[in-house]
Structure formats: C-alpha cells, structure tokens
Amino acid sequence: MDVRKLSRIMKSPLLDTHPFTWKLLGQSPLYEIGEMNNDMYAAAMRENTIWHYEKNETYRAYCRLLKFDPKSDLLESADIGRIPALSADLFKHFDLSGPHSPCALTVSSSGTSGHPTTLSMDEETIIRMWKMGRATFEEEGLVSSSPVHYLIFSADPKNSPHYGNSLFFSSLMEFAPAMDVTYAVEPSSGGVFRLNQEKAVDLLRRASGTGEPVRVIGLPALISSIACDTPPGQVRLNPESLVLTGAGWKANIHTGMSKKEFRGLLCRVWGLSHDRVRDLYGMTEHAVHYLDCPEHHFHAPVFSRVSIIDPLTCGPVREGEAGVIHLMNPGFTSMPLQSLKTADVGRNVLCTCGRKTPAFELIGRGGRSRFRGCAATTLERVQHE
C-alpha cells in the first residue's frame, strides 16, 4: 500500500459501529485507570469480542469448544479475564481473518522458521491503531508541528509494501512534518537489503551543521552500528532530535548492547539527552505499541491491559517474577486479536515516573530459536558495508 494512502486512512473518522470502543479511545489521562474508564474498557472488550464471535465462524467455533459465550459470560468488568487468549504463534499457521471486514492492508512479519504472520487489516483497525498511537505520542509531548529530517533504518515501504517493520517505522513520521526522508536500508541482490552507512552518516553530519532536528527511527542494532562509527564530537544533534527504536533488543546481534548502554552511546556521540532516546514495544498481532516512559519502563494505557502470566496455567505470576506477556486490547476488528498470549517474556517492575498504571519490562523471547521474532530476521536480511 502507498504510504500516503495509509496516512489518509489513519486520519479518517472512527466508524460508529463500535460506540464503546470509540469512547474508550477518547479517554484521558492516558495512564490513570479509574472506575469509569475501567468500565469503559470492559464494555469495549465485550463489544469487540461479541463482534468477532458473531462475525467470525472459526472464532465462534473455538469459543463454543471452550463453552464460552461473550454475551452471557462477559457481564461485569471482572469477567474480561475470561476471554480466551489466542497464542501469537497461532497466526503463523492459520488465517483467522473474518469475511465481514474488507481488507485495506495486508501486513507480514518476519517469517521465522518459514512461517510468517500475515494479517489482514480493515480500515477501522488502521484508524484505531492511528488514534491510539497519536494519543500515546501526544501524552509524551512528542507530536510536533516543526519540520524534521527523518533517518529511517528500514527499507522504503515502496520496496517492501507488506513488510510490517517498514510500514510501522514509516507510520511514525506522522507525528512531525518531514523536511526530507532518508531510508538507510536499500534493496540489494538476492532478496537481501544493504545498510547504506555513508548515506546515514551524511544526513547526520548535515543536520549537525545546520542545527535542524532529526528523528532517527529503526532497529537499535542498525542505529548503533552507525553511532559506533561516529567519532566523538563530529555530530551534535539539535536537542529536539529524537531516536525511536522499535524492538530488536533480543536480536541485537551486532553489538550485544543493553538499552542503557545504547542510550549512553547516543548521548555521548550525538549529544542527545536520555529522554530523547525512546523505545517502543509491540508486534504485528497487537494494535498498541507501548512507548517507554522517561524512566524507560513500559506502561499500559487506559485502552489496554498487560499482564505477566505463567505459560502453563495462564494464571498471574507473583510480583517481580518472569512470565509470558499477555496483551489485551479491542483494537482489531478484522481478526480476533483482543486477547493475545505472546512468546515474549517479561516481568512487572516498580517505576518512579509518576504514571499510575502498572509498569513492565521485556526480558526476552521465550521458547526455542524459532520464536526469534521480526527483528532477528530483519537483521539477517541486511548486509553491512
């Protein structure tokens, strides 16, 4: 899909077929859960689950197998935990899209072990994702009317129109107008891509010379490979510049850097402050991307719930213990992804940032190597000069 067409869809008004979800996405403040917005969240989840139950024959059959009927089993806010959780790995093997939602966009993830996740998104899903994403960035003061240079560490979506990383990273350009856009990853022979280090460094030097802000977006392994080759003092970016990483810490095979070391590197060689280096956690199968707070922890906003569960019992683990990350959000209308059990391992943590919703951190990827995820496969497809 053309990025401009995707942008037009994202900014369209929400449809009125899901009134509780529409109201939920307008709730503020974003990180404070009270009785009213908790009830609104429960109503939206019930609304979304009934939608899939009635429209999606495969999902309805699965629910009936579990003797679950959302109309009778989701009567109170506390019942939302009864919604059956589907494994993210399931979507690598089965197409659970419903015929009720005309497909506006098909997105694929990495294809680890030969099984890519291919998801169909209707316009309503895209609009919801945009609205939630914008609310997240506005809450952090990261939506700007001032033009910036963009340095994107992925391929131009025109060269990979269905690849989730490329589309996602490009969508983040909606939060500040672009003076120009540089894609540092270019197609090469044999179906692989090439990291054009010279192009990336040239943009950073030019922006350093003019004092104009830059937004750097992409996988940390690719960004750090450029930063490591930048002599100290050669590049000093405008303080309003911003680095946004989109996962890849589990697969940071080129440097092995921790998040803290990565932030320290960029602060040292590009002159950025720690709060201008931010990370996003999300996945193709989930409608929300979680932006870390100034203390660099993730928090669930009012329109989402994140829990850490035992992978065998699906019950909650004790505070601070590691478990599988379980994500809940009523964003998707094209597929039943409102309750998703991931292959990611995380834990709840204490956070002093002031947000009033629970904080969590990502530890790694569970299971065997076949669960490596999108970032690992992306890095394997990129050649370094």
Stockholm file with secondary structure:
# STOCKHOLM 1.0

chainA/1-385         MDVRKLSRIMKSPLLDTHPFTWKLLGQSPLYEIGEMNNDMYAAAMRENTIWHYEKNETYRAYCRLLKFDPKSDLLESADIGRIPALSADLFKHFDLSGPHSPCALTVSSSGTSGHPTTLSMDEETIIRMWKMGRATFEEEGLVSSSPVHYLIFSADPKNSPHYGNSLFFSSLMEFAPAMDVTYAVEPSSGGVFRLNQEKAVDLLRRASGTGEPVRVIGLPALISSIACDTPPGQVRLNPESLVLTGAGWKANIHTGMSKKEFRGLLCRVWGLSHDRVRDLYGMTEHAVHYLDCPEHHFHAPVFSRVSIIDPLTCGPVREGEAGVIHLMNPGFTSMPLQSLKTADVGRNVLCTCGRKTPAFELIGRGGRSRFRGCAATTLERVQHE
#=GR chainA/1-385 SS CCHHHHHHHHTSCCCSSCHHHHHHTTCSSTTCCCHHHHHHHHHHHHHHHHHHHHHCHHHHHHHHHTTCCHHHHCCSGGGGGGSCCEEGGGGGTCCCCCTTSCCSEEEECCCGGGCCCEEEECHHHHHHHHHHHHHHHHHTTCCCSSCEEEEEESCCTTTSTTBHHHHHHHHGGGGSCEEEEEECEEECGGGCEEECHHHHHHHHHHHHHHTCCEEEEECHHHHHHHHHTSCTTSCCCCTTCEEEEESCSTTCTTTCCCHHHHHHHHHHHHCCCGGGEEEEECCTTCSCCEECCTTSCEECCTTCEEEEECTTTCCBCCTTCCEEEEEECSCCSSSCCSEEEEEEEEEEECCCSSCSSCEEEEEEECSSGGGCCHHHHHHHTEEEC
#=GC SS_cons         CCHHHHHHHHTSCCCSSCHHHHHHTTCSSTTCCCHHHHHHHHHHHHHHHHHHHHHCHHHHHHHHHTTCCHHHHCCSGGGGGGSCCEEGGGGGTCCCCCTTSCCSEEEECCCGGGCCCEEEECHHHHHHHHHHHHHHHHHTTCCCSSCEEEEEESCCTTTSTTBHHHHHHHHGGGGSCEEEEEECEEECGGGCEEECHHHHHHHHHHHHHHTCCEEEEECHHHHHHHHHTSCTTSCCCCTTCEEEEESCSTTCTTTCCCHHHHHHHHHHHHCCCGGGEEEEECCTTCSCCEECCTTSCEECCTTCEEEEECTTTCCBCCTTCCEEEEEECSCCSSSCCSEEEEEEEEEEECCCSSCSSCEEEEEEECSSGGGCCHHHHHHHTEEEC
//
